[in-house]
Every structure is written in structure tokens, then in C-alpha cells.
Amino acid sequence: MRRGFSLLAAIFFVVVTSSLCMLALSLSNTTSRQTSEIYLREQAELLAQGATEYAVLEILNHDFKSKGCLSSVKGNFKNDANPILTYEVDITYFGNIGTCAGIPVQSKESAGTVMLDVFVKSYGYDESDRDKMKTPNPIAFHKRTLQKL
């Protein structure tokens, strides 16, 4: 009788110990996944800030008299061959700039203002084939900025 009880106690101890180890492994896996997702989210926010500044640079270098309005700026991060995140900056003009007719404004001070809508997404986010995505969960970030030129 004693040997049977000791055997049952040993089996119970092994089951409880293995359950605790599986729980610890699961929590460790979840924590590492969340850490990588937080890192990619921070990268998306920094990319949105950089894309905003790049769009302002492109607007300032754009020839409005001969080329008309610059409506958007697009690109990939890290590079075009192996992208992780994509960005698109939609540009809305307030007032007329060269031959580009923007949204009419009431005051002269508001002329030359642009609204930049920055969208940063995981590569392959809009595709029906999600196998192209480099991130385990999709990342989408939007930032709107008003900028006086």
C-alpha cells in the first residue's frame, strides 16, 4: 500500500512540475514575441516621423510650375529588395503653390500649408497572400501632420 501511494505521489509531482515548466515556457515565448512586436511598432513610429521629414524635403525640391502637384511619396524600409515596412505619405495642399491648386483658404497666412497623412504598414499588409509579411502580426500606423512651407 505504501509503495503504491509513493508511486502516485511521484507521478503527481512529475505532472505538476511539468505543467509549471510548460507554463513558464509559454510565458517566456509570449514575452519574447511581445518584445519583438513592440520593437517593430517603435520602428514604424520612427519611420513615420522620418517619412514626414522626407516628404517635406520632396515637396521643397519639387518643381510646381512644370510638374504640377506632388500628391504622394512612397517607399520601403529597410530596402526595396527586402522590405519589412512600407510607407506612403498622402499630401494635401492648402492654398495655391505654383500651378498646384490646393484647398482654398481664407487668410494669406494659411497659404503654403500642407497636410501630410503618413501610413506605415507591414510589408504585405494589403495583399491577399499574408505569407509575404515579415512580421508575425500586422503593423499599421497612421500619423497626420500640418506643416507650413
MDAnalysis code that builds the backbone (N, CA, C; Angstrom):
import MDAnalysis as mda
import numpy as np

u = mda.Universe.empty(447, n_residues=149, atom_resindex=np.repeat(np.arange(149), 3), trajectory=True)
u.add_TopologyAttr("name", ["N", "CA", "C"] * 149)
u.add_TopologyAttr("resid", np.arange(1, 150))
u.add_TopologyAttr("resname", ["MET", "ARG", "ARG", "GLY", "PHE", "SER", "LEU", "LEU", "ALA", "ALA", "ILE", "PHE", "PHE", "VAL", "VAL", "VAL", "THR", "SER", "SER", "LEU", "CYS", "MET", "LEU", "ALA", "LEU", "SER", "LEU", "SER", "ASN", "THR", "THR", "SER", "ARG", "GLN", "THR", "SER", "GLU", "ILE", "TYR", "LEU", "ARG", "GLU", "GLN", "ALA", "GLU", "LEU", "LEU", "ALA", "GLN", "GLY", "ALA", "THR", "GLU", "TYR", "ALA", "VAL", "LEU", "GLU", "ILE", "LEU", "ASN", "HIS", "ASP", "PHE", "LYS", "SER", "LYS", "GLY", "CYS", "LEU", "SER", "SER", "VAL", "LYS", "GLY", "ASN", "PHE", "LYS", "ASN", "ASP", "ALA", "ASN", "PRO", "ILE", "LEU", "THR", "TYR", "GLU", "VAL", "ASP", "ILE", "THR", "TYR", "PHE", "GLY", "ASN", "ILE", "GLY", "THR", "CYS", "ALA", "GLY", "ILE", "PRO", "VAL", "GLN", "SER", "LYS", "GLU", "SER", "ALA", "GLY", "THR", "VAL", "MET", "LEU", "ASP", "VAL", "PHE", "VAL", "LYS", "SER", "TYR", "GLY", "TYR", "ASP", "GLU", "SER", "ASP", "ARG", "ASP", "LYS", "MET", "LYS", "THR", "PRO", "ASN", "PRO", "ILE", "ALA", "PHE", "HIS", "LYS", "ARG", "THR", "LEU", "GLN", "LYS", "LEU"])
u.atoms.positions = np.array([
    [0.820, -1.195, 0.000],
    [0.000, 0.000, 0.000],
    [0.866, 1.261, 0.000],
    [1.956, 1.209, 0.791],
    [2.825, 2.375, 0.849],
    [3.533, 2.625, -0.473],
    [3.952, 1.560, -1.137],
    [4.649, 1.719, -2.403],
    [3.716, 2.301, -3.457],
    [2.490, 1.884, -3.448],
    [1.509, 2.418, -4.403],
    [1.251, 3.899, -4.164],
    [1.175, 4.282, -2.900],
    [0.974, 5.701, -2.586],
    [2.184, 6.525, -2.993],
    [3.381, 6.020, -2.765],
    [4.601, 6.730, -3.156],
    [4.675, 6.878, -4.668],
    [4.261, 5.838, -5.397],
    [4.254, 5.906, -6.859],
    [3.265, 6.959, -7.344],
    [2.074, 7.005, -6.756],
    [1.081, 8.021, -7.133],
    [1.572, 9.423, -6.788],
    [2.219, 9.583, -5.647],
    [2.755, 10.895, -5.260],
    [3.856, 11.328, -6.223],
    [4.705, 10.396, -6.640],
    [5.778, 10.727, -7.587],
    [5.196, 11.125, -8.946],
    [4.191, 10.398, -9.424],
    [3.545, 10.736, -10.705],
    [2.881, 12.103, -10.608],
    [2.199, 12.363, -9.501],
    [1.550, 13.663, -9.308],
    [2.596, 14.782, -9.294],
    [3.717, 14.570, -8.618],
    [4.784, 15.569, -8.563],
    [5.359, 15.838, -9.953],
    [5.570, 14.805, -10.755],
    [6.108, 14.965, -12.107],
    [5.118, 15.728, -12.981],
    [3.825, 15.422, -12.867],
    [2.802, 16.112, -13.662],
    [2.733, 17.588, -13.278],
    [2.748, 17.889, -11.993],
    [2.689, 19.283, -11.542],
    [3.944, 20.034, -11.983],
    [5.098, 19.429, -11.840],
    [6.354, 20.071, -12.243],
    [6.385, 20.325, -13.748],
    [5.967, 19.349, -14.544],
    [5.967, 19.541, -15.999],
    [4.950, 20.601, -16.413],
    [3.823, 20.673, -15.718],
    [2.834, 21.718, -16.020],
    [3.402, 23.103, -15.731],
    [4.094, 23.246, -14.611],
    [4.714, 24.531, -14.285],
    [5.803, 24.898, -15.295],
    [6.573, 23.923, -15.733],
    [7.609, 24.194, -16.741],
    [6.981, 24.614, -18.066],
    [5.897, 23.976, -18.471],
    [5.209, 24.352, -19.712],
    [4.631, 25.762, -19.602],
    [4.097, 26.115, -18.443],
    [3.581, 27.462, -18.231],
    [4.707, 28.492, -18.322],
    [5.844, 28.199, -17.714],
    [6.984, 29.120, -17.778],
    [7.481, 29.268, -19.210],
    [7.538, 28.190, -19.963],
    [7.968, 28.242, -21.358],
    [6.986, 29.045, -22.203],
    [5.707, 28.855, -21.966],
    [4.682, 29.602, -22.701],
    [4.769, 31.098, -22.406],
    [4.944, 31.460, -21.140],
    [5.080, 32.872, -20.779],
    [6.345, 33.481, -21.372],
    [7.420, 32.724, -21.401],
    [8.668, 33.211, -21.989],
    [8.502, 33.455, -23.488],
    [7.830, 32.548, -24.177],
    [7.584, 32.698, -25.609],
    [6.706, 33.912, -25.885],
    [5.662, 34.099, -25.101],
    [4.766, 35.246, -25.269],
    [5.512, 36.554, -25.024],
    [6.343, 36.586, -24.005],
    [7.103, 37.795, -23.687],
    [8.066, 38.156, -24.807],
    [8.759, 37.174, -25.361],
    [9.703, 37.470, -26.447],
    [8.963, 37.928, -27.699],
    [7.803, 37.356, -27.993],
    [7.011, 37.792, -29.148],
    [6.515, 39.221, -28.946],
    [6.035, 39.532, -27.742],
    [5.574, 40.894, -27.466],
    [6.721, 41.892, -27.554],
    [7.899, 41.502, -27.121],
    [9.059, 42.390, -27.205],
    [9.395, 42.708, -28.654],
    [9.371, 41.702, -29.516],
    [9.675, 41.957, -30.931],
    [8.583, 42.794, -31.584],
    [7.326, 42.594, -31.200],
    [6.244, 43.405, -31.765],
    [6.326, 44.855, -31.289],
    [6.696, 45.067, -30.042],
    [6.874, 46.431, -29.531],
    [8.026, 47.106, -30.264],
    [9.093, 46.364, -30.505],
    [10.240, 46.907, -31.244],
    [9.828, 47.322, -32.659],
    [9.073, 46.472, -33.351],
    [8.633, 46.801, -34.708],
    [7.647, 47.965, -34.702],
    [6.807, 48.050, -33.697],
    [5.876, 49.180, -33.587],
    [6.654, 50.491, -33.404],
    [7.672, 50.470, -32.559],
    [8.506, 51.662, -32.376],
    [9.225, 52.025, -33.668],
    [9.683, 51.017, -34.410],
    [10.311, 51.284, -35.698],
    [9.316, 51.923, -36.658],
    [8.054, 51.473, -36.628],
    [7.027, 52.051, -37.500],
    [6.782, 53.515, -37.141],
    [6.757, 53.835, -35.850],
    [6.556, 55.226, -35.441],
    [7.733, 56.106, -35.861],
    [8.943, 55.599, -35.711],
    [10.115, 56.365, -36.141],
    [10.153, 56.511, -37.659],
    [9.735, 55.465, -38.374],
    [9.676, 55.547, -39.832],
    [8.645, 56.577, -40.268],
    [7.526, 56.680, -39.550],
    [6.515, 57.692, -39.877],
    [7.083, 59.095, -39.706],
    [7.853, 59.311, -38.667],
    [8.477, 60.625, -38.462],
    [9.483, 60.918, -39.570],
    [10.294, 59.930, -39.917],
    [11.263, 60.107, -40.990],
    [10.596, 60.305, -42.342],
    [9.495, 59.589, -42.593],
    [8.773, 59.739, -43.858],
    [8.149, 61.121, -43.962],
    [7.693, 61.676, -42.838],
    [7.156, 63.039, -42.834],
    [8.237, 64.031, -43.238],
    [9.404, 63.907, -42.645],
    [10.502, 64.813, -42.975],
    [10.958, 64.626, -44.421],
    [10.972, 63.388, -44.903],
    [11.360, 63.124, -46.284],
    [10.340, 63.718, -47.252],
    [9.051, 63.628, -46.911],
    [8.013, 64.206, -47.772],
    [8.150, 65.726, -47.841],
    [8.453, 66.365, -46.716],
    [8.666, 67.818, -46.725],
    [9.858, 68.159, -47.610],
    [10.927, 67.370, -47.531],
    [12.089, 67.587, -48.395],
    [11.714, 67.432, -49.868],
    [10.929, 66.407, -50.195],
    [10.498, 66.199, -51.582],
    [9.615, 67.348, -52.065],
    [8.749, 67.857, -51.186],
    [7.891, 68.990, -51.563],
    [8.748, 70.221, -51.843],
    [9.727, 70.478, -50.983],
    [10.579, 71.655, -51.166],
    [11.446, 71.544, -52.420],
    [11.810, 70.332, -52.821],
    [12.616, 70.137, -54.025],
    [11.776, 69.997, -55.290],
    [10.452, 69.909, -55.144],
    [9.564, 69.677, -56.285],
    [9.363, 70.970, -57.084],
    [9.341, 70.856, -58.407],
    [9.103, 71.998, -59.292],
    [7.605, 72.053, -59.603],
    [6.879, 72.932, -58.898],
    [5.428, 73.009, -59.047],
    [5.013, 73.638, -60.374],
    [5.852, 74.475, -60.948],
    [5.468, 75.161, -62.182],
    [5.449, 74.221, -63.376],
    [6.383, 73.306, -63.443],
    [6.428, 72.420, -64.605],
    [5.828, 71.041, -64.340],
    [5.862, 70.574, -63.091],
    [5.405, 69.212, -62.790],
    [4.060, 69.149, -62.085],
    [3.485, 70.273, -61.707],
    [2.193, 70.259, -61.022],
    [2.319, 69.819, -59.575],
    [1.257, 69.224, -59.060],
    [1.202, 68.844, -57.645],
    [1.920, 67.516, -57.394],
    [2.586, 67.451, -56.274],
    [3.137, 66.192, -55.779],
    [2.094, 65.632, -54.821],
    [1.454, 64.520, -55.198],
    [0.326, 64.031, -54.408],
    [0.717, 63.015, -53.346],
    [1.792, 62.278, -53.567],
    [2.183, 61.288, -52.564],
    [3.660, 60.938, -52.701],
    [4.189, 60.397, -51.625],
    [5.559, 59.889, -51.578],
    [5.468, 58.488, -50.986],
    [6.107, 57.515, -51.639],
    [6.045, 56.123, -51.177],
    [7.451, 55.564, -51.043],
    [7.579, 54.545, -50.212],
    [8.867, 53.891, -50.079],
    [8.788, 52.660, -49.198],
    [9.910, 51.964, -49.124],
    [10.024, 50.754, -48.315],
    [11.156, 50.911, -47.312],
    [11.000, 50.265, -46.184],
    [12.060, 50.213, -45.187],
    [12.366, 48.740, -44.977],
    [13.386, 48.420, -45.063],
    [14.788, 48.605, -44.983],
    [15.320, 48.927, -46.366],
    [14.920, 48.187, -47.361],
    [15.260, 48.486, -48.745],
    [14.199, 47.855, -49.639],
    [14.275, 48.120, -50.942],
    [13.253, 47.590, -51.848],
    [13.389, 46.088, -52.064],
    [14.590, 45.552, -51.920],
    [14.796, 44.125, -52.145],
    [14.281, 43.278, -50.983],
    [14.357, 43.795, -49.771],
    [13.962, 43.026, -48.591],
    [13.207, 43.923, -47.614],
    [11.995, 44.374, -47.980],
    [11.292, 45.329, -47.110],
    [10.645, 44.661, -45.900],
    [10.620, 45.403, -44.804],
    [9.903, 44.982, -43.602],
    [8.646, 45.835, -43.449],
    [8.802, 47.141, -43.633],
    [7.700, 48.093, -43.517],
    [7.613, 48.917, -44.799],
    [6.399, 49.332, -45.151],
    [6.201, 50.246, -46.276],
    [5.556, 51.515, -45.746],
    [5.850, 52.636, -46.408],
    [5.223, 53.890, -46.007],
    [4.668, 54.592, -47.229],
    [3.607, 55.338, -46.991],
    [3.010, 56.183, -48.021],
    [2.580, 57.479, -47.357],
    [2.965, 58.596, -47.964],
    [2.611, 59.912, -47.450],
    [1.676, 60.557, -48.461],
    [0.423, 60.783, -48.063],
    [-0.545, 61.493, -48.901],
    [-0.464, 62.975, -48.562],
    [-0.361, 63.806, -49.603],
    [-0.133, 65.238, -49.408],
    [-1.363, 66.014, -49.845],
    [-1.852, 66.897, -48.969],
    [-2.962, 67.798, -49.271],
    [-2.463, 69.224, -49.085],
    [-2.686, 70.053, -50.096],
    [-2.200, 71.434, -50.067],
    [-3.324, 72.378, -49.668],
    [-2.965, 73.412, -48.911],
    [-3.890, 74.489, -48.570],
    [-3.377, 75.754, -49.245],
    [-4.170, 76.303, -50.143],
    [-3.747, 77.467, -50.919],
    [-3.043, 77.021, -52.188],
    [-2.778, 77.966, -53.066],
    [-2.139, 77.666, -54.341],
    [-0.626, 77.764, -54.209],
    [0.058, 76.784, -54.783],
    [1.516, 76.777, -54.832],
    [1.894, 76.534, -56.290],
    [2.420, 77.547, -56.963],
    [2.732, 77.421, -58.386],
    [1.467, 77.148, -59.179],
    [1.491, 76.116, -60.004],
    [0.296, 75.727, -60.765],
    [-0.554, 74.727, -60.000],
    [-0.149, 74.394, -58.799],
    [-0.881, 73.433, -57.982],
    [-1.983, 74.162, -57.218],
    [-3.229, 73.840, -57.549],
    [-4.370, 74.466, -56.875],
    [-4.771, 73.599, -55.686],
    [-4.518, 74.108, -54.492],
    [-4.875, 73.379, -53.283],
    [-6.258, 73.773, -52.797],
    [-6.580, 73.370, -51.587],
    [-7.859, 73.717, -50.972],
    [-7.857, 75.217, -50.705],
    [-8.905, 75.931, -51.131],
    [-8.925, 77.389, -50.907],
    [-8.895, 77.724, -49.413],
    [-8.171, 78.794, -49.087],
    [-8.058, 79.241, -47.698],
    [-8.537, 80.680, -47.589],
    [-8.960, 81.084, -46.390],
    [-9.496, 82.422, -46.164],
    [-8.396, 83.459, -45.949],
    [-7.313, 83.068, -45.310],
    [-6.267, 84.042, -44.993],
    [-4.997, 83.738, -45.777],
    [-4.235, 84.782, -46.063],
    [-2.983, 84.612, -46.798],
    [-1.948, 83.850, -45.972],
    [-2.037, 83.953, -44.653],
    [-1.074, 83.281, -43.788],
    [-1.179, 81.761, -43.888],
    [-2.368, 81.267, -44.206],
    [-2.563, 79.818, -44.291],
    [-2.102, 79.242, -45.618],
    [-1.890, 80.084, -46.615],
    [-1.428, 79.590, -47.915],
    [-0.031, 78.998, -47.763],
    [0.211, 77.911, -48.450],
    [1.505, 77.246, -48.355],
    [1.582, 76.227, -47.240],
    [0.454, 75.874, -46.665],
    [0.418, 74.848, -45.629],
    [0.060, 73.514, -46.279],
    [0.668, 72.455, -45.815],
    [0.357, 71.121, -46.323],
    [-0.055, 70.222, -45.161],
    [-0.942, 69.294, -45.468],
    [-1.325, 68.263, -44.509],
    [-0.737, 66.953, -45.012],
    [0.038, 66.308, -44.174],
    [0.707, 65.066, -44.536],
    [0.079, 63.917, -43.753],
    [-0.518, 62.986, -44.469],
    [-1.053, 61.767, -43.863],
    [-0.061, 60.648, -44.130],
    [0.575, 60.168, -43.081],
    [1.594, 59.131, -43.213],
    [0.994, 57.800, -42.768],
    [1.091, 56.806, -43.639],
    [0.623, 55.453, -43.343],
    [1.822, 54.515, -43.400],
    [2.107, 53.845, -42.298],
    [3.180, 52.855, -42.241],
    [2.523, 51.511, -41.965],
    [2.861, 50.525, -42.807],
    [2.261, 49.193, -42.667],
    [3.331, 48.128, -42.818],
    [3.023, 46.952, -42.312],
    [3.892, 45.808, -42.547],
    [3.898, 45.501, -44.031],
    [5.054, 45.071, -44.537],
    [5.125, 44.701, -45.943],
    [4.196, 43.518, -46.187],
    [3.336, 43.629, -47.188],
    [2.372, 42.580, -47.494],
    [1.074, 42.710, -46.732],
    [0.877, 43.808, -45.998],
    [-0.323, 44.002, -45.170],
    [-1.590, 44.049, -46.016],
    [-1.530, 44.705, -47.185],
    [-2.709, 44.851, -48.033],
    [-2.891, 43.697, -49.008],
    [-1.962, 42.780, -49.051],
    [-2.016, 41.685, -50.010],
    [-2.925, 40.581, -49.484],
    [-3.501, 39.838, -50.427],
    [-4.315, 38.698, -50.014],
    [-3.422, 37.550, -49.538],
    [-2.181, 37.517, -50.014],
    [-1.228, 36.493, -49.611],
    [-0.427, 37.000, -48.415],
    [-0.813, 36.599, -47.215],
    [-0.153, 37.084, -45.996],
    [1.211, 36.429, -45.771],
    [1.596, 35.479, -46.633],
    [2.900, 34.838, -46.464],
    [4.045, 35.792, -46.762],
    [3.763, 36.903, -47.461],
    [4.810, 37.871, -47.783],
    [5.190, 38.724, -46.580],
    [4.338, 38.737, -45.556],
    [4.614, 39.580, -44.389],
    [5.816, 39.052, -43.622],
    [6.671, 39.967, -43.195],
    [7.859, 39.610, -42.430],
    [7.596, 39.645, -40.926],
    [6.453, 40.187, -40.532],
    [6.129, 40.303, -39.112],
    [5.050, 39.293, -38.757],
    [5.073, 38.736, -37.536],
    [4.067, 37.737, -37.165],
    [2.652, 38.312, -37.114],
    [2.513, 39.518, -36.626],
    [1.219, 40.192, -36.597],
    [1.327, 41.462, -37.427],
    [0.257, 41.828, -38.144],
    [0.343, 43.026, -38.985],
    [0.505, 44.296, -38.155],
    [1.302, 45.213, -38.696],
    [1.524, 46.508, -38.057],
    [0.960, 47.573, -38.975],
    [0.155, 48.460, -38.435],
    [-0.374, 49.595, -39.197],
    [-0.322, 50.818, -38.286],
    [0.228, 51.899, -38.809],
    [0.389, 53.122, -38.024],
    [0.048, 54.303, -38.910],
    [-0.696, 55.270, -38.366],
    [-1.082, 56.469, -39.110],
    [-0.688, 57.695, -38.304],
    [-0.162, 58.688, -39.018],
    [0.212, 59.948, -38.373],
    [-0.183, 61.082, -39.306],
    [-0.833, 62.096, -38.770],
    [-1.229, 63.271, -39.559],
    [-0.478, 64.485, -39.028],
    [0.099, 65.247, -39.970],
    [0.902, 66.407, -39.607],
    [0.520, 67.586, -40.478],
    [0.395, 68.764, -39.879],
    [0.253, 70.012, -40.626],
    [1.608, 70.694, -40.643],
    [2.038, 71.104, -41.830],
    [3.362, 71.697, -41.975],
    [3.264, 72.952, -42.820],
    [3.830, 74.027, -42.326],
    [3.900, 75.283, -43.074],
    [5.173, 75.257, -43.898],
    [5.050, 75.512, -45.206],
    [6.239, 75.525, -46.073],
    [6.887, 76.884, -46.075],
])
